[in-house]
C-alpha cells in the first residue's frame, strides 16, 4: 500500500540544505499548518510555493507530530487557479 498524497502551500521554511527541507505547510483543504520534513528534489520549496508529496505521519519526541516525505513530487489529480502563483 502506498503512502497518502498531500499538497499545500509553504508558509515558512524552518531548515534547508540542497534538497532537504523542514517547512510549515498549509495542506490543501485544511485550516492549520503542519510541519513537513524530507527531500524535495526538483521542487521549488520556498514561502508561497505549492508542493506535492507522499508522506507518513510521524511523532518527533521534541517537535511533535509531523509529516515525513516518502516521495516527491507526485502528480496532483485536481488543479485550480488558487494553486498557481
N, C-alpha and C positions, 0 to 999 in steps of 0.2 A: 504494500500500500504506500502511495507516495504522500509526501507531506503537503499540508494545505497551502494554497497560494494566497498571498497578501499583496496589496498595493496601497500606496498612500503618498502623501506629500511630506517631505522632510521639513521639520520645524527648526531643528538645530543639529549641529554635528558636535558631538562631545569629544571624540577622539578619531584620528585618522592616520593611516600610513598610506602607502601607494595604492593598494586595493581594499584594505580592511577599514571598516568604519564602525563606529558606535554612534548611533543617531537617535534622536527623538523623532518619531514619525506619527502623524495623524493618519490612521488607517482609514481607507475609503469606507464610508458608511458608519464610522464611529465618531463620537464626540470627544474622546480623550486621546492623549498621545501615549505611545508606548516606546520603550527602549528596544532598538533593533541592533544586533551586532552580527558582523560577518563580512564576507568577501563579496564585493560588488564589481567584478570585472566588467568592463565595457559599459558601465553606467555612470553618469554624472551624479554623484551624491553630494549635493550642496543644498543650502537652505532654499526652499521653494521648489525644488525639483521633485518629480514623481519617480518613485522606484517600484519595481515589481520583483517579487521573490517568493520562493517556497521556504517554509521555516517551521521550527518546532518551539513550543513554549518551554522555557527552562526557568529555574529558580536559582539565581545567584545568591550565595549566602550573605553578601553585603549589600548588593544593589537591588535585590528582589526579582520579581517576575519580568522576564524579557523574552523577546523572540530571537532565536538563533537561526541565521540564514543557512539553508542547506543547498539552495540552488538559486542562481541569479544570473541574468534576468530570466523572467518567464513571460510567456505570452499573456496578455490581458484580453479576456474574451469580449468585454464591452468597453468602448471608448467614447468619451463625450468631450465637449469643448471645455468643461471645467478642469480637465486634466492637462490641458495644453497651456504652456506658459505664454 
